[in-house]
Amino acid sequence: MPELPEVEVLVRHLAPRLVGRSILSVNVCRSRVLAPTSIRSLTHTLRGARFVGLRRRAKYLVFNLHSPKRHSEIILVGHLGMTGRMYLLPCDAPLPKHAAAVLDLDRGKFVFEDTRYFGRLTLDVTALGRLGMEPLEAEFTPERFAEVLKRSAQPIKVKLLDQSAVAGVGNIYASEALFRAGISPSSGARFARFFKRPLSAAAACLWLIPAPEPKTGCSISVVNLKLPIHIRSRSGFTIARVNLASNVAPR
């Protein structure tokens, strides 16, 4: 399953290529990826709409669209699931075997391909309302994180994976964070604030919790869009090496 940095890089890759493009038609090959949205509802809502923005929320891709037929903004939510891919293709390019949904644009087409069909491309935004703090935003501080932990009786790793507490943290990053901070995964979350090494030490390991000093805080930035992509902290330390060959199609 793609982790948070991979989704972030995909969003940064797609955003400048999608914004401003209009949807001419919608072709759904696998209706299960739309659930609970129906094919009819998706087609009616998206036809004629124009992409005006794209952002990441946890591991979700949140597409913002404007339609002359509607007074309110349209939000389309995407999730890669286990094997999903989202990319742009030329108009005359053949569709892949496992294309789940295709949006024909005024320039090219947007393809959501998913071999196992566990991903989503839906108008249902319910999942977004259940998400907790965004780990790459300024609101996520060691103090606020400690406040969340002290109310939990769960092991700290379980709490890190709780999307209602911290949005987008997966198993790999939770494990690495705790290892680098010297914290046992089975330790009670509520006692984490008493550890000898402060929670802010997780800044260098989770790469998600901003440290008190801006110079040592971590945030991901695309250093080079040539593959593989190296994601680095503000201090220049390489925190992830992402090869998006499976998710970025040639222009």
Summary of the structure (lengths in Angstrom):
residues: 251
radius of gyration: 19.5
end to end distance: 24.4
largest distance: 60.4
contacts: 796
relative contact order: 0.15
helix: 28%
strand: 25%
